[in-house]
Every structure is written in C-alpha cells, then in structure tokens.
Amino acid sequence: MQISLPHHLTRAEVRQRLESRAGELTGSLSADLATEWLEDDLLALTVSAMGQQLEGTLAILDSEVIVSIELPFMMGFAEPMIVGAIREHGQKLLS
C-alpha cells in the first residue's frame, strides 16, 4: 500500500516535522509507531495495530512524501481506514 502526501516544504522542514511529530501519522488509530532513519530522506516504520505488526517506509521527496506499508492480506479490510488516517494526519503534519 502506498500513500502520497503532497507538500510545499523543503526536505529539511519535512524531516524536522517528522522527527518531532511522527506519532501523529497514526492519528486516531489504536496503534504504536516506531521509527528509524535509514537515510536522510528515508524513514523506516514499524506500526503495531490490531494485533499485527506492519513494516514500511516513508520517503521524503521534493514535493511529496510517500508512505509505503506492507499490509498483510488478512488486514485488507482495514486498508481504507489506515489510508484515511494517514492522509488526514499526514496532511496536518505537512501543512
């Protein structure tokens, strides 16, 4: 699953916001988020939710952030809810 979050910030501004407020990406979902910077513009994500652990990345590009999460087949039903929460809270973080 990939989610594009457009922005009008510099990469450094996006990174600073993510470092200080990354937990807001999961929003109202009952989820725990662990992060680790792999490169300057690539953040590894581990999301624990609904008894599952999801792995993914967040890539900072010049005009968008791409959130990629490996969603197990049995969690496909939750994809719209996850995408909606990440879009809503990601846009707040980036605006």
C-alpha positions, 0 to 999 in steps of 0.5 A: 500500500502506498500513500502520497502526501503532497507538500510545499516544504523543503526536505529539511522542514519535512524531516524536522516535522517528522522527527518531532511529530511522527506519532501523529501519522497514526492519528486516531488509530489504536496503534504504536509507531516506531521509527528509524532513519535509514537515510536522510530522506528515508524513514523506516516504520514499524506500526503495531495495530490490531494485533499485527505488526506492519513494516514500511517506509516513508520517503521524503521527496521534493514535493511529496512524501510517500508512505509505503506499508506492507499490509498483510492480506488478512488486514485488507479490510482495514486498508481504507481506514489506515489510508484515511488516517494517514492522509488526514494526519499526514496532511496536518503534519505537512501543512 
